[in-house]
Amino acid sequence: MRIALSQITTGPDPAQNLAVLREQAHRAAESGARVVVFPEAAMACFGTRLGPLAEPLDGPWATEVRRIAEEAGLVVVAGMFTPAADGKVTNTLLATGAGVEAAYDKIHLYDAFGFAESDTVAAGSEVVTIDVDGIRVGLATCYDVRFPELFRAHADAGAVLTLLPASWGDGPGKRDQWELLTRARALDATLWVAAVGQADPVASGATVTSKAPTGIGYSAVVGPDGTVRQRLEAGPGLLVADIDPDEVAAVRRSIPVLANRRLRA
């Protein structure tokens, strides 16, 4: 299965961000991709007041994403914000197009490195997978990468690939952690990990005025053996990669860590 990772820098205006998604989705379709994955906060960047922008899954923004997927003829996965209780929002991945319709609400909230996502965001609770052309795919978001049990849950559900949109926070050692964690999650669940982050705003020519996590780039496709197969740099780019599901079976025969587990929830 061919996938495309769209490493972009989104701004505070959901309508302007939709125009970027449309252009990138068509580029991905022209490359032969069946899935195009956009970063977390594709609807509007962190550092924006999210409450007034949040919309339900049948609202105008998500409806337009569905139209983009239909126009391009592929599955679009994009981060958005949906309303939640007590004035909070939910950090949601919308997956839509080509017979797919699903949403994943981020389970693990980024209450770390001095940022408190839970102040404004409500946590999800459900593990979500989708099927694209008969291939099962798990959905995860950013800080989820620090929790291997979610990726193993994807594997237990039959997934051979996890899509990981992110808006990774910058700071000392953060790029090293991003690269280490994406590789570790692939290896300890023995599945492909396609991790797509927001591009570094500075590399995109944007002015950074917030301490919110706005991205560092370095999106990557990691094989089920933990090796990086393709990677972008800090700036905007479209990474197109071919995912071989059969490689997952081969790696799991060689490194049967899932089958060898002794402690399970």
N, C-alpha and C positions, 0 to 999 in steps of 0.2 A: 504494500500500500504506500502510495506517495503522499507525503504530508508537506505542508509549508508552515514555517514559523515566521510570523510578521513582527519583527522587533521595531516598534514605533515609539514615539514620545507623544502621549496624548495631553491635551490641554483641558481647561475647565469647561469648555463648551461642548455638550454632547452632540449637537448638530454638526459642528466642524469635525469632530472625531468620526462621525459616521461617514463623512466624505472620504476620509483616509481609509477607513475599513473597506469601503466600496472599491476604491482604486486597488488596494492590496489584494482583495479577494479575487478580482478579475486577473491580476497578475499571477496569482497562485493557480487559478484555473487554466490559464494559458500554459503554465508549466506542467500541467497534467496532474496536479494535486487533487486528491479526493477530500482532503480536510485542510482548512487554513485555521491556524490558532493565533489568536491575538492575546496581548498581555492582560493580566489583572488590571482593573481600573481603566479598561478601554473606553468605557462610557464617559468618564471624567477622572482626571488625575487626582491623586491624594493631595491634600492641602486645600482642596475645594470643600465648601460646605455641602456635604453629601445629602443631607436630609431633604432639602428643597428640590434636588435633582432626581431622587429615587423614583422609580416607576415600577408598576407591576409587570409581570411577564407578558401580559396582554396589552401593555401600554405602547405608546408611539415609538419609543426607541427600540424595544425588542421587536416590534412589528417590522420596523425598517431593516433590522438585522436579518429577519426572515426573508424579506424581499431581496436583500443583497445575496443571501445564500441561494435563493431560487434563480436569480439572474445569472449567477456564476456557475450554478449547477454543482455545488459541493456542500460539505458540512462546514459551518462556521462555528467556532468556539470563541467566545469573547466575554470578558469580565464586565459586569454591570452592577448596579446597586438597586435593590428592591426594598420597599417599605417593610419595616418590622414594628413590633410593639414598643411602646414607651418612647416614641420619637426616634428610635434607632433605625438603621438600615441593615440589610443583609448583603454581604459580599458574595455575589452570585456569579457563577459561570453559566451562561446560556449556550447550549449546544443545539444547533438547528440546521435543517436542510437535508435533502437527499434521503428522506424517510426517517431522519433523527429528530427528536424533540425531547429535550431533557434539560434540567437545571440542577446545578450542584451549589449548595450553600457552604461556604468555607467553614470548616469545623474548628480549626486551630487559629485563634486570633493572635495578632502580633502585639502582644504585651511584653515587649522586650526592648533592650537598647534605648530606654527612656521614652518609648512610644507606647501608647495605650489604645490599640484599636478597639478594645471592648468598651471604651467610653462612648462610642458612637455606633458600633456595629454589634449585631446579635449573632451568636455562633450558630452554625448548622449542626446537624447530628446524623445525617444519613450518608452512607457510602453510595456513590453513584457511578455506574458504568453505562456505556453506550455501545451499540453494535454498528460498525461501519463496514459494509460489504462483507459481512460474516466475521469480522475481526472485532473482538471485544477490547474496549478501551476504557481505562479508568480516568477520573477527573480529580484533580487536586489543585490547590492554590497556594502559592508562595510559602508562607510560614509552615504549611503542612509538610514541607520537605524535611523538617526536623523531627518528624514522627514516623518511624519506619512501619509501625503497625498499619497505617492507612494504605501504604503501598503493598504490603503483604495481603491486606484485605482485597485489594484489586486483583492480585494474583489468585487468591482463593476463589474469587468470583469468575475466574477464567480469563482475565485480562492479560494481554501480552504487551501492552503499551499503556503508560500513564502520560497524560497531557498535563503539564504543570505551568499554567500562566502565573506570572509574578510581576510585582513592582518592588524590586529588592532595594532595601535601604542601603545607602552608601556608608562608608566609614572604614576605619582601620581593620584590615583582615577580612572584610565582608566579601570581597570577590573570591578569596581563597575558600571561604566557607561555602559560598554558592557552588563553586566547582566541586568541592569535596562532597557536599551533601547530595547533589544530583547524581554523582557517580556512585555514592554509597547506596542510595535508594534503589538504583538500578540493580546493583549487585546483590543486595540482601533480599530483594524480591525477585531477582532474575527475570526482569522484564525490561523492555525499552522505556526510556524516559525522554520525553521531548519537552524541554524546559524553555519557555519563551518569556523573556522579561521586557519591561519597558526599556527603551534605549536610554543611555545617559543623556539627560536634558542638555548638559553643556555641549556634548558631542553633536547634539541635534541643533545647536544654536539657540537654545532657549535659556532664559534667565531663571535661575533657581532662587525663589524668595521664601521657601518653606523648608522646615526641617522634616517634613513628612517623607516617607519612603517613595521616591519618584523614579527609581530605576538606575541600574548601572550597565545594562546591556549584557553581553556575553551569553546570549541564548545558545543552547546546545542540544544535540541529539546524542544520547548515551546508549550504547548497546547493553544487552542483558548481562554481559560479562564485565560491565563497569568501565569500558573504554569509551572515550569521547570519539565519535565518528565524524561529527561536523560541528563547527562553532563559529559564531559571529564575534566581532569585536564590540567596542562600546557604542558605536553610532548606529543609526537606523540601517535595516537591511532585511531581506527576505531570504530565509534559509529553506531550501527544498531538499528533502531527503526521502529515500526509499526505506521502508520498514519491512524486514523479513520476519514474519511470524515463526517460520520454521527454525530460525536461529534460537528462539526462546526454548523450544523443546530440546534442542541439542545442548544448550548451556545447562538446562535443568537436569539432563542426564549426567553431565560432567560434574556439576556442582549442585547436588540435590539438597540445598539448605532448607527448602520448604518441606520436603518429605522427611528430613532428618530432625525437624523441630520436636522438642520434648515438652515444652511448656506452651500451652495455648489458652487463650481466654475462654 
